[in-house]
Amino acid sequence: MGQVKNPGLYFAQATERISEIIYRAGDIDQKGSKNFVQIIRGENIIIADLESFVQKGDKDSNPFVRENDVVFVPLKGSCVNIYGEVNLAGAYEIKEGDDIKKLLERTGGLTEKAAYLDEVKIKRIVKNKKEKVLITLKLQYIIDGKSN
């Protein structure tokens, strides 16, 4: 259900994980969240973070299915686009507690070509407005755990 390419009823074995069922449903579409996949199990809702499973191999983030589970892929929440000299450039859904350092970790970190860490530009587009705000910061301070 939700933001998969072929939603529908899929029968699963107890040895299958959520990612396998989603794959059979054609995978998560471009609008779907990979970070907040919901497994509705009776009265409980379990959140699976498939991005964490793919990037870190965290099997707890990709649980096994059980009888009568319903898998729901919601729409993505707020995202940031990270590009430049990072290992995995792209759109990243913002998770609670994310800061610049954590978001950079999710990209696999900076490439060897990354330079100019003393002046990094962040373009913030204010939601529902055309206003763009340009922020300059010292990325090396953030990486080192110092304030900017």
C-alpha positions as CSV (number, residue, x, y, z in Angstrom):
1,M,0.0,0.0,0.0
2,G,1.0,3.6,-0.4
3,Q,3.9,4.9,-2.5
4,V,4.9,1.7,-4.4
5,K,4.8,1.2,-8.1
6,N,2.4,-1.8,-7.9
7,P,0.3,-1.6,-4.7
8,G,-1.8,-4.7,-3.9
9,L,-2.0,-7.8,-1.9
10,Y,1.2,-9.9,-1.7
11,F,1.6,-13.2,0.0
12,A,4.8,-13.6,2.0
13,Q,6.8,-16.2,3.8
14,A,7.9,-15.7,7.4
15,T,11.5,-15.7,6.1
16,E,10.9,-12.6,4.0
17,R,11.8,-9.1,5.1
18,I,9.9,-5.9,4.4
19,S,12.3,-4.8,1.6
20,E,11.6,-8.0,-0.3
21,I,7.9,-7.4,-0.2
22,I,8.3,-3.8,-1.4
23,Y,10.6,-5.0,-4.2
24,R,7.9,-7.4,-5.3
25,A,5.5,-4.5,-5.4
26,G,7.7,-2.7,-7.8
27,D,9.8,-0.8,-5.2
28,I,9.2,2.5,-3.6
29,D,8.2,5.2,-6.1
30,Q,9.9,8.7,-6.2
31,K,7.3,10.2,-3.8
32,G,7.7,7.5,-1.2
33,S,9.6,7.5,2.1
34,K,12.4,5.0,2.5
35,N,12.9,6.2,6.1
36,F,9.5,5.8,7.6
37,V,7.9,2.6,6.1
38,Q,5.1,1.5,8.3
39,I,4.3,-2.1,9.2
40,I,0.8,-2.2,10.7
41,R,0.8,-5.2,12.9
42,G,-2.6,-5.5,14.7
43,E,-2.8,-2.4,16.9
44,N,0.9,-1.6,16.6
45,I,2.7,0.4,14.0
46,I,6.4,-0.4,13.5
47,I,8.6,2.0,11.5
48,A,11.2,0.5,9.2
49,D,14.1,2.7,8.0
50,L,15.1,1.0,4.7
51,E,17.7,3.7,3.9
52,S,19.5,2.7,7.1
53,F,19.3,-1.0,6.1
54,V,20.7,-0.3,2.6
55,Q,23.5,2.0,3.7
56,K,24.6,0.4,6.9
57,G,23.2,-3.2,6.7
58,D,21.2,-2.6,9.8
59,K,18.9,-5.7,9.7
60,D,16.7,-4.3,12.6
61,S,15.7,-1.5,10.2
62,N,14.3,-4.2,7.8
63,P,12.1,-6.5,9.9
64,F,10.7,-9.9,8.9
65,V,7.0,-9.9,7.9
66,R,4.4,-11.7,9.9
67,E,1.0,-13.1,9.2
68,N,-1.6,-10.3,8.5
69,D,1.0,-7.5,8.4
70,V,0.1,-4.5,6.3
71,V,3.1,-2.6,4.8
72,F,2.4,1.1,4.0
73,V,4.9,3.4,2.3
74,P,3.9,7.0,3.1
75,L,4.8,10.1,1.2
76,K,8.2,11.6,1.8
77,G,8.4,14.3,4.4
78,S,10.7,17.4,4.1
79,C,13.9,16.7,2.2
80,V,17.2,18.3,1.5
81,N,19.2,18.0,-1.6
82,I,22.9,17.4,-1.0
83,Y,25.3,17.7,-3.9
84,G,28.9,18.5,-4.6
85,E,31.8,16.6,-3.2
86,V,29.9,14.0,-1.3
87,N,29.9,10.2,-1.9
88,L,26.2,9.8,-2.4
89,A,24.6,13.0,-3.7
90,G,20.9,13.2,-3.7
91,A,17.7,14.0,-1.9
92,Y,17.6,13.0,1.8
93,E,14.5,12.9,3.9
94,I,14.9,14.8,7.1
95,K,14.7,12.7,10.3
96,E,14.1,14.0,13.8
97,G,17.4,15.1,15.3
98,D,19.2,15.5,11.9
99,D,21.8,18.2,11.6
100,I,24.3,19.0,8.9
101,K,26.8,16.6,10.3
102,K,24.3,13.7,10.4
103,L,23.1,14.5,6.9
104,L,26.7,14.4,5.6
105,E,27.2,11.0,7.3
106,R,24.1,9.7,5.4
107,T,25.8,10.8,2.1
108,G,28.7,8.5,2.9
109,G,30.8,11.6,3.8
110,L,32.9,13.9,1.8
111,T,35.0,12.8,-1.2
112,E,38.8,13.0,-1.3
113,K,38.3,16.0,-3.7
114,A,36.4,18.0,-1.1
115,A,38.0,21.3,-0.5
116,Y,37.1,24.8,0.8
117,L,35.6,23.5,4.0
118,D,36.0,27.0,5.5
119,E,33.3,28.3,3.2
120,V,30.3,26.1,2.3
121,K,27.1,27.6,1.0
122,I,23.7,26.4,1.9
123,K,20.7,27.5,-0.1
124,R,17.5,27.4,1.9
125,I,14.2,27.8,0.1
126,V,11.5,28.9,2.4
127,K,8.5,26.5,2.1
128,N,5.6,27.8,0.0
129,K,7.6,30.9,-0.9
130,K,10.0,31.9,-3.6
131,E,12.4,33.4,-1.2
132,K,15.8,31.8,-1.1
133,V,18.2,32.4,1.7
134,L,22.0,31.8,1.3
135,I,23.8,30.7,4.4
136,T,27.6,30.5,4.6
137,L,29.3,28.3,7.2
138,K,32.6,26.7,8.1
139,L,31.9,23.1,7.5
140,Q,35.2,22.0,9.1
141,Y,34.0,23.3,12.5
142,I,30.8,21.3,12.2
143,I,32.7,18.1,11.2
144,D,35.0,18.7,14.2
145,G,32.1,19.2,16.6
146,K,32.7,22.9,17.1
147,S,30.1,25.7,16.8
148,N,30.2,27.7,13.6
